[in-house]
């Protein structure tokens, strides 16, 4: 078996470190809806992925999403305000 040279060795990806002081991203309308409905959707023995799949199906069938879309819009404005302040300091 031949040895690999430094040029032929696979390059490792360097991960960018997250600043703990950076503001949290804005939540989407689905996640606001999910926080309100998770307890109702979750059944004993269901895993996280199973709950997410059931929520996705129910979210897709929902016709009036304006309540959660407004909440997401407000959170998006909060994030934009916070990230601007964070970048300017």
PDB file of N, CA, C and O in Angstrom:
ATOM      1  N   UNK A   1       0.834  -1.166   0.000  1.00  0.00           N
ATOM      2  CA  UNK A   1       0.000   0.000   0.000  1.00  0.00           C
ATOM      3  C   UNK A   1       0.889   1.243   0.000  1.00  0.00           C
ATOM      4  O   UNK A   1       1.814   1.344   0.806  1.00  0.00           O
ATOM      5  N   UNK A   2       0.617   2.176  -0.888  1.00  0.00           N
ATOM      6  CA  UNK A   2       1.433   3.374  -1.028  1.00  0.00           C
ATOM      7  C   UNK A   2       1.019   4.419   0.004  1.00  0.00           C
ATOM      8  O   UNK A   2      -0.149   4.526   0.376  1.00  0.00           O
ATOM      9  N   UNK A   3       2.003   5.179   0.449  1.00  0.00           N
ATOM     10  CA  UNK A   3       1.724   6.247   1.407  1.00  0.00           C
ATOM     11  C   UNK A   3       1.148   7.450   0.678  1.00  0.00           C
ATOM     12  O   UNK A   3       1.517   7.730  -0.463  1.00  0.00           O
ATOM     13  N   UNK A   4       0.256   8.149   1.332  1.00  0.00           N
ATOM     14  CA  UNK A   4      -0.294   9.353   0.738  1.00  0.00           C
ATOM     15  C   UNK A   4       0.654  10.521   0.992  1.00  0.00           C
ATOM     16  O   UNK A   4       1.206  10.660   2.083  1.00  0.00           O
ATOM     17  N   UNK A   5       0.834  11.350  -0.019  1.00  0.00           N
ATOM     18  CA  UNK A   5       1.648  12.541   0.174  1.00  0.00           C
ATOM     19  C   UNK A   5       0.769  13.636   0.748  1.00  0.00           C
ATOM     20  O   UNK A   5      -0.454  13.503   0.784  1.00  0.00           O
ATOM     21  N   UNK A   6       1.382  14.702   1.190  1.00  0.00           N
ATOM     22  CA  UNK A   6       0.631  15.798   1.784  1.00  0.00           C
ATOM     23  C   UNK A   6      -0.339  16.419   0.770  1.00  0.00           C
ATOM     24  O   UNK A   6      -1.427  16.857   1.147  1.00  0.00           O
ATOM     25  N   UNK A   7       0.038  16.461  -0.491  1.00  0.00           N
ATOM     26  CA  UNK A   7      -0.822  17.061  -1.507  1.00  0.00           C
ATOM     27  C   UNK A   7      -2.034  16.178  -1.788  1.00  0.00           C
ATOM     28  O   UNK A   7      -3.107  16.689  -2.111  1.00  0.00           O
ATOM     29  N   UNK A   8      -1.880  14.871  -1.672  1.00  0.00           N
ATOM     30  CA  UNK A   8      -2.966  13.953  -1.981  1.00  0.00           C
ATOM     31  C   UNK A   8      -3.885  13.695  -0.782  1.00  0.00           C
ATOM     32  O   UNK A   8      -4.964  13.126  -0.947  1.00  0.00           O
ATOM     33  N   UNK A   9      -3.480  14.099   0.397  1.00  0.00           N
ATOM     34  CA  UNK A   9      -4.284  13.872   1.595  1.00  0.00           C
ATOM     35  C   UNK A   9      -5.552  14.722   1.534  1.00  0.00           C
ATOM     36  O   UNK A   9      -5.510  15.865   1.079  1.00  0.00           O
ATOM     37  N   UNK A  10      -6.670  14.174   1.988  1.00  0.00           N
ATOM     38  CA  UNK A  10      -7.904  14.965   1.957  1.00  0.00           C
ATOM     39  C   UNK A  10      -7.808  16.163   2.894  1.00  0.00           C
ATOM     40  O   UNK A  10      -7.276  16.063   4.000  1.00  0.00           O
ATOM     41  N   UNK A  11      -8.329  17.290   2.437  1.00  0.00           N
ATOM     42  CA  UNK A  11      -8.281  18.502   3.251  1.00  0.00           C
ATOM     43  C   UNK A  11      -9.411  18.472   4.278  1.00  0.00           C
ATOM     44  O   UNK A  11     -10.525  18.037   3.985  1.00  0.00           O
ATOM     45  N   UNK A  12      -9.110  18.928   5.454  1.00  0.00           N
ATOM     46  CA  UNK A  12     -10.107  18.995   6.507  1.00  0.00           C
ATOM     47  C   UNK A  12     -10.817  20.328   6.436  1.00  0.00           C
ATOM     48  O   UNK A  12     -10.211  21.362   6.158  1.00  0.00           O
ATOM     49  N   UNK A  13     -12.108  20.285   6.692  1.00  0.00           N
ATOM     50  CA  UNK A  13     -12.878  21.519   6.734  1.00  0.00           C
ATOM     51  C   UNK A  13     -12.640  22.201   8.070  1.00  0.00           C
ATOM     52  O   UNK A  13     -12.637  21.557   9.119  1.00  0.00           O
ATOM     53  N   UNK A  14     -12.446  23.482   8.020  1.00  0.00           N
ATOM     54  CA  UNK A  14     -12.335  24.226   9.268  1.00  0.00           C
ATOM     55  C   UNK A  14     -13.709  24.806   9.573  1.00  0.00           C
ATOM     56  O   UNK A  14     -14.353  25.402   8.709  1.00  0.00           O
ATOM     57  N   UNK A  15     -14.141  24.627  10.792  1.00  0.00           N
ATOM     58  CA  UNK A  15     -15.453  25.126  11.175  1.00  0.00           C
ATOM     59  C   UNK A  15     -15.304  26.521  11.759  1.00  0.00           C
ATOM     60  O   UNK A  15     -14.376  26.797  12.520  1.00  0.00           O
ATOM     61  N   UNK A  16     -16.222  27.384  11.395  1.00  0.00           N
ATOM     62  CA  UNK A  16     -16.225  28.745  11.893  1.00  0.00           C
ATOM     63  C   UNK A  16     -16.825  28.736  13.297  1.00  0.00           C
ATOM     64  O   UNK A  16     -17.904  28.183  13.512  1.00  0.00           O
ATOM     65  N   UNK A  17     -16.144  29.332  14.226  1.00  0.00           N
ATOM     66  CA  UNK A  17     -16.638  29.371  15.595  1.00  0.00           C
ATOM     67  C   UNK A  17     -17.727  30.417  15.731  1.00  0.00           C
ATOM     68  O   UNK A  17     -17.622  31.517  15.187  1.00  0.00           O
ATOM     69  N   UNK A  18     -18.779  30.061  16.464  1.00  0.00           N
ATOM     70  CA  UNK A  18     -19.907  30.968  16.656  1.00  0.00           C
ATOM     71  C   UNK A  18     -19.635  31.850  17.860  1.00  0.00           C
ATOM     72  O   UNK A  18     -19.216  31.382  18.918  1.00  0.00           O
ATOM     73  N   UNK A  19     -19.881  33.121  17.675  1.00  0.00           N
ATOM     74  CA  UNK A  19     -19.713  34.070  18.755  1.00  0.00           C
ATOM     75  C   UNK A  19     -20.892  33.925  19.726  1.00  0.00           C
ATOM     76  O   UNK A  19     -22.044  34.065  19.315  1.00  0.00           O
ATOM     77  N   UNK A  20     -20.623  33.649  20.994  1.00  0.00           N
ATOM     78  CA  UNK A  20     -21.736  33.476  21.938  1.00  0.00           C
ATOM     79  C   UNK A  20     -22.506  34.770  22.203  1.00  0.00           C
ATOM     80  O   UNK A  20     -23.635  34.721  22.692  1.00  0.00           O
ATOM     81  N   UNK A  21     -21.918  35.927  21.889  1.00  0.00           N
ATOM     82  CA  UNK A  21     -22.595  37.199  22.095  1.00  0.00           C
ATOM     83  C   UNK A  21     -23.486  37.587  20.919  1.00  0.00           C
ATOM     84  O   UNK A  21     -24.246  38.550  21.016  1.00  0.00           O
ATOM     85  N   UNK A  22     -23.404  36.860  19.819  1.00  0.00           N
ATOM     86  CA  UNK A  22     -24.211  37.178  18.642  1.00  0.00           C
ATOM     87  C   UNK A  22     -25.688  36.928  18.943  1.00  0.00           C
ATOM     88  O   UNK A  22     -26.020  35.993  19.673  1.00  0.00           O
ATOM     89  N   UNK A  23     -26.579  37.756  18.388  1.00  0.00           N
ATOM     90  CA  UNK A  23     -28.014  37.549  18.648  1.00  0.00           C
ATOM     91  C   UNK A  23     -28.534  36.274  17.993  1.00  0.00           C
ATOM     92  O   UNK A  23     -28.025  35.835  16.962  1.00  0.00           O
ATOM     93  N   UNK A  24     -29.545  35.699  18.604  1.00  0.00           N
ATOM     94  CA  UNK A  24     -30.169  34.484  18.059  1.00  0.00           C
ATOM     95  C   UNK A  24     -30.941  34.843  16.804  1.00  0.00           C
ATOM     96  O   UNK A  24     -31.471  35.948  16.685  1.00  0.00           O
ATOM     97  N   UNK A  25     -31.005  33.894  15.858  1.00  0.00           N
ATOM     98  CA  UNK A  25     -31.739  34.114  14.611  1.00  0.00           C
ATOM     99  C   UNK A  25     -33.231  34.229  14.884  1.00  0.00           C
ATOM    100  O   UNK A  25     -33.726  33.773  15.915  1.00  0.00           O
ATOM    101  N   UNK A  26     -33.934  34.842  13.949  1.00  0.00           N
ATOM    102  CA  UNK A  26     -35.378  34.997  14.062  1.00  0.00           C
ATOM    103  C   UNK A  26     -36.060  33.650  13.832  1.00  0.00           C
ATOM    104  O   UNK A  26     -35.608  32.849  13.014  1.00  0.00           O
ATOM    105  N   UNK A  27     -37.136  33.412  14.551  1.00  0.00           N
ATOM    106  CA  UNK A  27     -37.889  32.170  14.384  1.00  0.00           C
ATOM    107  C   UNK A  27     -38.886  32.323  13.243  1.00  0.00           C
ATOM    108  O   UNK A  27     -39.416  33.407  13.001  1.00  0.00           O
ATOM    109  N   UNK A  28     -39.127  31.230  12.554  1.00  0.00           N
ATOM    110  CA  UNK A  28     -40.109  31.242  11.477  1.00  0.00           C
ATOM    111  C   UNK A  28     -41.509  31.043  12.053  1.00  0.00           C
ATOM    112  O   UNK A  28     -41.677  30.688  13.220  1.00  0.00           O
ATOM    113  N   UNK A  29     -42.508  31.281  11.202  1.00  0.00           N
ATOM    114  CA  UNK A  29     -43.901  31.116  11.631  1.00  0.00           C
ATOM    115  C   UNK A  29     -44.159  29.676  12.070  1.00  0.00           C
ATOM    116  O   UNK A  29     -44.896  29.434  13.025  1.00  0.00           O
ATOM    117  N   UNK A  30     -43.546  28.722  11.366  1.00  0.00           N
ATOM    118  CA  UNK A  30     -43.727  27.316  11.728  1.00  0.00           C
ATOM    119  C   UNK A  30     -43.238  27.041  13.144  1.00  0.00           C
ATOM    120  O   UNK A  30     -43.894  26.310  13.886  1.00  0.00           O
ATOM    121  N   UNK A  31     -42.105  27.609  13.533  1.00  0.00           N
ATOM    122  CA  UNK A  31     -41.574  27.348  14.870  1.00  0.00           C
ATOM    123  C   UNK A  31     -42.423  27.998  15.957  1.00  0.00           C
ATOM    124  O   UNK A  31     -42.559  27.443  17.048  1.00  0.00           O
ATOM    125  N   UNK A  32     -42.997  29.170  15.672  1.00  0.00           N
ATOM    126  CA  UNK A  32     -43.930  29.759  16.639  1.00  0.00           C
ATOM    127  C   UNK A  32     -45.152  28.864  16.805  1.00  0.00           C
ATOM    128  O   UNK A  32     -45.619  28.637  17.921  1.00  0.00           O
ATOM    129  N   UNK A  33     -45.662  28.361  15.696  1.00  0.00           N
ATOM    130  CA  UNK A  33     -46.806  27.450  15.741  1.00  0.00           C
ATOM    131  C   UNK A  33     -46.445  26.179  16.494  1.00  0.00           C
ATOM    132  O   UNK A  33     -47.235  25.658  17.281  1.00  0.00           O
ATOM    133  N   UNK A  34     -45.236  25.690  16.239  1.00  0.00           N
ATOM    134  CA  UNK A  34     -44.775  24.442  16.848  1.00  0.00           C
ATOM    135  C   UNK A  34     -44.668  24.569  18.373  1.00  0.00           C
ATOM    136  O   UNK A  34     -45.007  23.631  19.094  1.00  0.00           O
ATOM    137  N   UNK A  35     -44.203  25.718  18.867  1.00  0.00           N
ATOM    138  CA  UNK A  35     -44.098  25.883  20.318  1.00  0.00           C
ATOM    139  C   UNK A  35     -45.475  25.834  20.978  1.00  0.00           C
ATOM    140  O   UNK A  35     -45.602  25.363  22.108  1.00  0.00           O
ATOM    141  N   UNK A  36     -46.509  26.320  20.278  1.00  0.00           N
ATOM    142  CA  UNK A  36     -47.857  26.281  20.833  1.00  0.00           C
ATOM    143  C   UNK A  36     -48.491  24.891  20.749  1.00  0.00           C
ATOM    144  O   UNK A  36     -49.316  24.537  21.591  1.00  0.00           O
ATOM    145  N   UNK A  37     -48.116  24.112  19.752  1.00  0.00           N
ATOM    146  CA  UNK A  37     -48.821  22.859  19.478  1.00  0.00           C
ATOM    147  C   UNK A  37     -48.017  21.589  19.749  1.00  0.00           C
ATOM    148  O   UNK A  37     -48.530  20.487  19.552  1.00  0.00           O
ATOM    149  N   UNK A  38     -46.787  21.717  20.190  1.00  0.00           N
ATOM    150  CA  UNK A  38     -45.941  20.529  20.401  1.00  0.00           C
ATOM    151  C   UNK A  38     -46.549  19.572  21.417  1.00  0.00           C
ATOM    152  O   UNK A  38     -46.570  18.362  21.193  1.00  0.00           O
ATOM    153  N   UNK A  39     -47.035  20.094  22.514  1.00  0.00           N
ATOM    154  CA  UNK A  39     -47.593  19.230  23.565  1.00  0.00           C
ATOM    155  C   UNK A  39     -48.805  18.449  23.050  1.00  0.00           C
ATOM    156  O   UNK A  39     -49.001  17.291  23.419  1.00  0.00           O
ATOM    157  N   UNK A  40     -49.613  19.079  22.203  1.00  0.00           N
ATOM    158  CA  UNK A  40     -50.788  18.410  21.659  1.00  0.00           C
ATOM    159  C   UNK A  40     -50.403  17.326  20.662  1.00  0.00           C
ATOM    160  O   UNK A  40     -51.064  16.291  20.592  1.00  0.00           O
ATOM    161  N   UNK A  41     -49.351  17.548  19.896  1.00  0.00           N
ATOM    162  CA  UNK A  41     -48.935  16.601  18.862  1.00  0.00           C
ATOM    163  C   UNK A  41     -48.146  15.416  19.409  1.00  0.00           C
ATOM    164  O   UNK A  41     -48.189  14.318  18.852  1.00  0.00           O
ATOM    165  N   UNK A  42     -47.432  15.647  20.496  1.00  0.00           N
ATOM    166  CA  UNK A  42     -46.538  14.619  21.028  1.00  0.00           C
ATOM    167  C   UNK A  42     -47.326  13.525  21.747  1.00  0.00           C
ATOM    168  O   UNK A  42     -48.165  13.796  22.607  1.00  0.00           O
ATOM    169  N   UNK A  43     -47.035  12.303  21.372  1.00  0.00           N
ATOM    170  CA  UNK A  43     -47.648  11.131  21.991  1.00  0.00           C
ATOM    171  C   UNK A  43     -46.546  10.308  22.665  1.00  0.00           C
ATOM    172  O   UNK A  43     -45.383  10.411  22.275  1.00  0.00           O
ATOM    173  N   UNK A  44     -46.887   9.503  23.656  1.00  0.00           N
ATOM    174  CA  UNK A  44     -45.865   8.668  24.308  1.00  0.00           C
ATOM    175  C   UNK A  44     -45.166   7.753  23.294  1.00  0.00           C
ATOM    176  O   UNK A  44     -45.816   7.111  22.468  1.00  0.00           O
ATOM    177  N   UNK A  45     -43.877   7.709  23.371  1.00  0.00           N
ATOM    178  CA  UNK A  45     -43.095   6.847  22.494  1.00  0.00           C
ATOM    179  C   UNK A  45     -42.689   7.496  21.182  1.00  0.00           C
ATOM    180  O   UNK A  45     -41.946   6.895  20.406  1.00  0.00           O
ATOM    181  N   UNK A  46     -43.151   8.694  20.919  1.00  0.00           N
ATOM    182  CA  UNK A  46     -42.778   9.388  19.682  1.00  0.00           C
ATOM    183  C   UNK A  46     -41.416  10.044  19.853  1.00  0.00           C
ATOM    184  O   UNK A  46     -41.131  10.653  20.884  1.00  0.00           O
ATOM    185  N   UNK A  47     -40.587   9.913  18.840  1.00  0.00           N
ATOM    186  CA  UNK A  47     -39.306  10.583  18.848  1.00  0.00           C
ATOM    187  C   UNK A  47     -39.442  12.002  18.330  1.00  0.00           C
ATOM    188  O   UNK A  47     -40.515  12.413  17.887  1.00  0.00           O
ATOM    189  N   UNK A  48     -38.358  12.741  18.387  1.00  0.00           N
ATOM    190  CA  UNK A  48     -38.357  14.127  17.930  1.00  0.00           C
ATOM    191  C   UNK A  48     -38.690  14.198  16.443  1.00  0.00           C
ATOM    192  O   UNK A  48     -39.472  15.051  16.022  1.00  0.00           O
ATOM    193  N   UNK A  49     -38.110  13.319  15.659  1.00  0.00           N
ATOM    194  CA  UNK A  49     -38.362  13.313  14.216  1.00  0.00           C
ATOM    195  C   UNK A  49     -39.818  12.983  13.906  1.00  0.00           C
ATOM    196  O   UNK A  49     -40.403  13.556  12.988  1.00  0.00           O
ATOM    197  N   UNK A  50     -40.398  12.069  14.664  1.00  0.00           N
ATOM    198  CA  UNK A  50     -41.804  11.711  14.451  1.00  0.00           C
ATOM    199  C   UNK A  50     -42.735  12.888  14.746  1.00  0.00           C
ATOM    200  O   UNK A  50     -43.706  13.122  14.026  1.00  0.00           O
ATOM    201  N   UNK A  51     -42.424  13.623  15.813  1.00  0.00           N
ATOM    202  CA  UNK A  51     -43.229  14.792  16.161  1.00  0.00           C
ATOM    203  C   UNK A  51     -43.099  15.852  15.066  1.00  0.00           C
ATOM    204  O   UNK A  51     -44.087  16.480  14.686  1.00  0.00           O
ATOM    205  N   UNK A  52     -41.884  16.050  14.564  1.00  0.00           N
ATOM    206  CA  UNK A  52     -41.655  17.041  13.511  1.00  0.00           C
ATOM    207  C   UNK A  52     -42.386  16.659  12.226  1.00  0.00           C
ATOM    208  O   UNK A  52     -42.931  17.528  11.544  1.00  0.00           O
ATOM    209  N   UNK A  53     -42.404  15.387  11.894  1.00  0.00           N
ATOM    210  CA  UNK A  53     -43.120  14.935  10.694  1.00  0.00           C
ATOM    211  C   UNK A  53     -44.623  15.163  10.833  1.00  0.00           C
ATOM    212  O   UNK A  53     -45.274  15.640   9.904  1.00  0.00           O
ATOM    213  N   UNK A  54     -45.162  14.823  11.985  1.00  0.00           N
ATOM    214  CA  UNK A  54     -46.594  15.026  12.222  1.00  0.00           C
ATOM    215  C   UNK A  54     -46.936  16.513  12.190  1.00  0.00           C
ATOM    216  O   UNK A  54     -47.982  16.903  11.671  1.00  0.00           O
ATOM    217  N   UNK A  55     -46.059  17.334  12.743  1.00  0.00           N
ATOM    218  CA  UNK A  55     -46.287  18.778  12.743  1.00  0.00           C
ATOM    219  C   UNK A  55     -46.230  19.330  11.328  1.00  0.00           C
ATOM    220  O   UNK A  55     -47.031  20.194  10.973  1.00  0.00           O
ATOM    221  N   UNK A  56     -45.308  18.851  10.523  1.00  0.00           N
ATOM    222  CA  UNK A  56     -45.194  19.310   9.147  1.00  0.00           C
ATOM    223  C   UNK A  56     -46.438  19.001   8.339  1.00  0.00           C
ATOM    224  O   UNK A  56     -46.881  19.822   7.535  1.00  0.00           O
ATOM    225  N   UNK A  57     -46.999  17.828   8.547  1.00  0.00           N
ATOM    226  CA  UNK A  57     -48.220  17.449   7.844  1.00  0.00           C
ATOM    227  C   UNK A  57     -49.370  18.365   8.258  1.00  0.00           C
ATOM    228  O   UNK A  57     -50.121  18.857   7.416  1.00  0.00           O
ATOM    229  N   UNK A  58     -49.496  18.587   9.571  1.00  0.00           N
ATOM    230  CA  UNK A  58     -50.587  19.430  10.058  1.00  0.00           C
ATOM    231  C   UNK A  58     -50.391  20.889   9.641  1.00  0.00           C
ATOM    232  O   UNK A  58     -51.363  21.567   9.306  1.00  0.00           O
ATOM    233  N   UNK A  59     -49.163  21.376   9.656  1.00  0.00           N
ATOM    234  CA  UNK A  59     -48.868  22.748   9.236  1.00  0.00           C
ATOM    235  C   UNK A  59     -49.222  22.939   7.756  1.00  0.00           C
ATOM    236  O   UNK A  59     -49.715  23.996   7.362  1.00  0.00           O
ATOM    237  N   UNK A  60     -48.970  21.930   6.958  1.00  0.00           N
ATOM    238  CA  UNK A  60     -49.294  22.000   5.538  1.00  0.00           C
ATOM    239  C   UNK A  60     -50.782  22.077   5.276  1.00  0.00           C
ATOM    240  O   UNK A  60     -51.209  22.670   4.285  1.00  0.00           O
ATOM    241  N   UNK A  61     -51.571  21.491   6.144  1.00  0.00           N
ATOM    242  CA  UNK A  61     -53.027  21.495   5.977  1.00  0.00           C
ATOM    243  C   UNK A  61     -53.661  22.780   6.520  1.00  0.00           C
ATOM    244  O   UNK A  61     -54.815  23.079   6.211  1.00  0.00           O
ATOM    245  N   UNK A  62     -52.919  23.533   7.319  1.00  0.00           N
ATOM    246  CA  UNK A  62     -53.442  24.743   7.938  1.00  0.00           C
ATOM    247  C   UNK A  62     -53.704  25.813   6.876  1.00  0.00           C
ATOM    248  O   UNK A  62     -52.875  26.029   5.992  1.00  0.00           O
ATOM    249  N   UNK A  63     -54.846  26.474   6.962  1.00  0.00           N
ATOM    250  CA  UNK A  63     -55.174  27.490   5.958  1.00  0.00           C
ATOM    251  C   UNK A  63     -54.890  28.904   6.446  1.00  0.00           C
ATOM    252  O   UNK A  63     -54.413  29.728   5.666  1.00  0.00           O
ATOM    253  N   UNK A  64     -55.167  29.212   7.704  1.00  0.00           N
ATOM    254  CA  UNK A  64     -54.944  30.556   8.228  1.00  0.00           C
ATOM    255  C   UNK A  64     -53.705  30.580   9.118  1.00  0.00           C
ATOM    256  O   UNK A  64     -53.746  30.132  10.264  1.00  0.00           O
ATOM    257  N   UNK A  65     -52.618  31.098   8.588  1.00  0.00           N
ATOM    258  CA  UNK A  65     -51.348  31.135   9.320  1.00  0.00           C
ATOM    259  C   UNK A  65     -50.962  32.558   9.706  1.00  0.00           C
ATOM    260  O   UNK A  65     -49.830  32.798  10.127  1.00  0.00           O
ATOM    261  N   UNK A  66     -51.887  33.504   9.568  1.00  0.00           N
ATOM    262  CA  UNK A  66     -51.551  34.917   9.760  1.00  0.00           C
ATOM    263  C   UNK A  66     -51.058  35.228  11.170  1.00  0.00           C
ATOM    264  O   UNK A  66     -50.168  36.063  11.336  1.00  0.00           O
ATOM    265  N   UNK A  67     -51.615  34.578  12.181  1.00  0.00           N
ATOM    266  CA  UNK A  67     -51.212  34.834  13.568  1.00  0.00           C
ATOM    267  C   UNK A  67     -49.715  34.580  13.754  1.00  0.00           C
ATOM    268  O   UNK A  67     -49.012  35.402  14.342  1.00  0.00           O
ATOM    269  N   UNK A  68     -49.238  33.458  13.259  1.00  0.00           N
ATOM    270  CA  UNK A  68     -47.842  33.073  13.434  1.00  0.00           C
ATOM    271  C   UNK A  68     -46.926  33.822  12.471  1.00  0.00           C
ATOM    272  O   UNK A  68     -45.763  34.071  12.790  1.00  0.00           O
ATOM    273  N   UNK A  69     -47.438  34.181  11.305  1.00  0.00           N
ATOM    274  CA  UNK A  69     -46.646  34.963  10.356  1.00  0.00           C
ATOM    275  C   UNK A  69     -46.386  36.363  10.909  1.00  0.00           C
ATOM    276  O   UNK A  69     -45.306  36.918  10.703  1.00  0.00           O
ATOM    277  N   UNK A  70     -47.371  36.944  11.614  1.00  0.00           N
ATOM    278  CA  UNK A  70     -47.167  38.248  12.248  1.00  0.00           C
ATOM    279  C   UNK A  70     -46.118  38.145  13.348  1.00  0.00           C
ATOM    280  O   UNK A  70     -45.272  39.027  13.495  1.00  0.00           O
ATOM    281  N   UNK A  71     -46.178  37.065  14.117  1.00  0.00           N
ATOM    282  CA  UNK A  71     -45.189  36.857  15.177  1.00  0.00           C
ATOM    283  C   UNK A  71     -43.790  36.719  14.579  1.00  0.00           C
ATOM    284  O   UNK A  71     -42.821  37.243  15.128  1.00  0.00           O
ATOM    285  N   UNK A  72     -43.688  36.016  13.457  1.00  0.00           N
ATOM    286  CA  UNK A  72     -42.396  35.832  12.793  1.00  0.00           C
ATOM    287  C   UNK A  72     -41.876  37.161  12.251  1.00  0.00           C
ATOM    288  O   UNK A  72     -40.674  37.426  12.299  1.00  0.00           O
ATOM    289  N   UNK A  73     -42.764  37.982  11.743  1.00  0.00           N
ATOM    290  CA  UNK A  73     -42.371  39.298  11.221  1.00  0.00           C
ATOM    291  C   UNK A  73     -41.809  40.181  12.334  1.00  0.00           C
ATOM    292  O   UNK A  73     -40.799  40.859  12.147  1.00  0.00           O
ATOM    293  N   UNK A  74     -42.467  40.168  13.486  1.00  0.00           N
ATOM    294  CA  UNK A  74     -41.993  40.948  14.630  1.00  0.00           C
ATOM    295  C   UNK A  74     -40.623  40.440  15.083  1.00  0.00           C
ATOM    296  O   UNK A  74     -39.735  41.233  15.395  1.00  0.00           O
ATOM    297  N   UNK A  75     -40.460  39.135  15.118  1.00  0.00           N
ATOM    298  CA  UNK A  75     -39.184  38.552  15.538  1.00  0.00           C
ATOM    299  C   UNK A  75     -38.086  38.849  14.524  1.00  0.00           C
ATOM    300  O   UNK A  75     -36.933  39.042  14.909  1.00  0.00           O
ATOM    301  N   UNK A  76     -38.419  38.889  13.252  1.00  0.00           N
ATOM    302  CA  UNK A  76     -37.443  39.214  12.221  1.00  0.00           C
ATOM    303  C   UNK A  76     -36.950  40.650  12.387  1.00  0.00           C
ATOM    304  O   UNK A  76     -35.760  40.924  12.231  1.00  0.00           O
ATOM    305  N   UNK A  77     -37.866  41.565  12.704  1.00  0.00           N
ATOM    306  CA  UNK A  77     -37.469  42.960  12.939  1.00  0.00           C
ATOM    307  C   UNK A  77     -36.575  43.067  14.165  1.00  0.00           C
ATOM    308  O   UNK A  77     -35.608  43.829  14.179  1.00  0.00           O
ATOM    309  N   UNK A  78     -36.913  42.284  15.207  1.00  0.00           N
ATOM    310  CA  UNK A  78     -36.066  42.258  16.410  1.00  0.00           C
ATOM    311  C   UNK A  78     -34.671  41.782  16.066  1.00  0.00           C
ATOM    312  O   UNK A  78     -33.689  42.361  16.529  1.00  0.00           O
ATOM    313  N   UNK A  79     -34.567  40.733  15.258  1.00  0.00           N
ATOM    314  CA  UNK A  79     -33.268  40.193  14.878  1.00  0.00           C
ATOM    315  C   UNK A  79     -32.477  41.206  14.055  1.00  0.00           C
ATOM    316  O   UNK A  79     -31.285  41.400  14.293  1.00  0.00           O
ATOM    317  N   UNK A  80     -33.126  41.848  13.095  1.00  0.00           N
ATOM    318  CA  UNK A  80     -32.428  42.840  12.272  1.00  0.00           C
ATOM    319  C   UNK A  80     -31.907  43.990  13.119  1.00  0.00           C
ATOM    320  O   UNK A  80     -30.799  44.476  12.894  1.00  0.00           O
ATOM    321  N   UNK A  81     -32.702  44.429  14.096  1.00  0.00           N
ATOM    322  CA  UNK A  81     -32.276  45.502  14.995  1.00  0.00           C
ATOM    323  C   UNK A  81     -31.083  45.048  15.847  1.00  0.00           C
ATOM    324  O   UNK A  81     -30.114  45.790  16.008  1.00  0.00           O
ATOM    325  N   UNK A  82     -31.159  43.835  16.386  1.00  0.00           N
ATOM    326  CA  UNK A  82     -30.097  43.317  17.243  1.00  0.00           C
ATOM    327  C   UNK A  82     -28.815  43.058  16.463  1.00  0.00           C
ATOM    328  O   UNK A  82     -27.727  43.330  16.971  1.00  0.00           O
ATOM    329  N   UNK A  83     -28.917  42.538  15.236  1.00  0.00           N
ATOM    330  CA  UNK A  83     -27.707  42.233  14.471  1.00  0.00           C
ATOM    331  C   UNK A  83     -27.026  43.515  14.012  1.00  0.00           C
ATOM    332  O   UNK A  83     -25.800  43.567  13.912  1.00  0.00           O
ATOM    333  N   UNK A  84     -27.813  44.547  13.732  1.00  0.00           N
ATOM    334  CA  UNK A  84     -27.224  45.836  13.356  1.00  0.00           C
ATOM    335  C   UNK A  84     -26.447  46.419  14.535  1.00  0.00           C
ATOM    336  O   UNK A  84     -25.332  46.912  14.367  1.00  0.00           O
ATOM    337  N   UNK A  85     -27.032  46.363  15.712  1.00  0.00           N
ATOM    338  CA  UNK A  85     -26.353  46.863  16.918  1.00  0.00           C
ATOM    339  C   UNK A  85     -25.108  46.023  17.200  1.00  0.00           C
ATOM    340  O   UNK A  85     -24.075  46.565  17.595  1.00  0.00           O
ATOM    341  N   UNK A  86     -25.194  44.716  17.001  1.00  0.00           N
ATOM    342  CA  UNK A  86     -24.068  43.812  17.256  1.00  0.00           C
ATOM    343  C   UNK A  86     -22.908  44.113  16.304  1.00  0.00           C
ATOM    344  O   UNK A  86     -21.752  44.137  16.724  1.00  0.00           O
ATOM    345  N   UNK A  87     -23.211  44.338  15.037  1.00  0.00           N
ATOM    346  CA  UNK A  87     -22.156  44.605  14.052  1.00  0.00           C
ATOM    347  C   UNK A  87     -21.518  45.985  14.230  1.00  0.00           C
ATOM    348  O   UNK A  87     -20.360  46.183  13.863  1.00  0.00           O
ATOM    349  N   UNK A  88     -22.256  46.924  14.784  1.00  0.00           N
ATOM    350  CA  UNK A  88     -21.743  48.278  14.961  1.00  0.00           C
ATOM    351  C   UNK A  88     -20.943  48.472  16.240  1.00  0.00           C
ATOM    352  O   UNK A  88     -20.351  49.532  16.440  1.00  0.00           O
ATOM    353  N   UNK A  89     -20.917  47.459  17.115  1.00  0.00           N
ATOM    354  CA  UNK A  89     -20.151  47.667  18.355  1.00  0.00           C
ATOM    355  C   UNK A  89     -18.710  47.309  18.224  1.00  0.00           C
ATOM    356  O   UNK A  89     -17.952  47.434  19.186  1.00  0.00           O
TER     357      UNK A  89
END
